[in-house]
């Protein structure tokens, strides 16, 4: 008998406030990561990100069913049981907000006999009408920095603007490389939903490899900016993959009464999702989260989120402007500590590194301990209620 999809729920670990600051819920993280059952187990974090209203939560619910059924080969056989877990709904309005973690870490034993804890992360869709560019970039940044597998959900094809959005995190990766033994981010997977050209590349991982190779190929006559973008991306992840998915079916896409019945999902989609999920989550394919080249446990991931020290010398601010996305490494004079750090400016298009001096306001500052020397600078109004990422200057 297959596991019940109705039990359990995702919990919000990052919330966006009305003033566009961010709260990170330490208590929710502790409840998941410091549970006695998993706290000392190596941790695998699979996160899904991408544009809003493109099926991220729907796909995560398939991941959840597979893990609940202990990675059995018949995990999708009972089509009479509605798909549940991460909530989704049809329509054009955004649904998921902030960052969510499933409240339970799943224990899986690898072929090497190692028991690991697997976490599923859902993120707010990018570029909805109510989110600033800073909101979108910060959510994606926290997702990619805390996951071992970052799934990037895209619609129909891999487009140049999607690669440009990811370029921002290549800049984060370059900062993180200083002093780190390995690449800062691990596996990036482009999950292309509703792939429209199966005659060019077949559905699945093999077609995905063809498309990814084509999209990331560096051609000599291309503009220097396009070449640099691809060079940065290949340096920012230890592995990049792609998987092409067919459409899930008319009722899933267009019927507002659809409630998760697998009988309404197209046969072609079910066949491919049965390939996709083990390709990511089968025991032999799990990728443990690493920091500075070392595997970490759930307890260490908790520390990774919350570790802070006001006197850290390497810091970053996150701010928003209205033109091109501009990453501005610069000397920062911050009273009262006169720290040296970086500001990252998020705007709408490309990333342009420049340098300048800037004096910041006084804050009570704490920083996430990230790979190498890279620190995410945040400020807190009330430490007991979680962290709030700074957005002034």
Secondary structure, DSSP 8 states (H G I E B T S, - for coil): ----TTS--EEEEEEE-TTS-EEE-HHHHHHHHT-TTTTTSEEEEEEEEEBTTSSHHHHHHHHHHHHHTTT-TTTT--TTS---SS---SSSS----SEEEESS-EEEE-TTS-EEEEEEEEE--BS-TT--HHHHHHHHHHHHHH-SEEEEEEESS--HHHHHHHHHHHHHHHHHHTT-SS-SEEEEEEEEET---TTTS-SBHHHHHHHHHHHH---TTS-HHHHHHHHHHHHHEEEEEEEE-----HHHHH-TT----GGGS-HHHHHHHHHHHHHHHSGGG----EETTEE-BHHHHHHHHH---TT-S--EEEEE-SSS-EEEE--EEETTTT---EEEEE-SS--------EEE----EEEEE-STT-EEEEE-S-GGG-EE-----
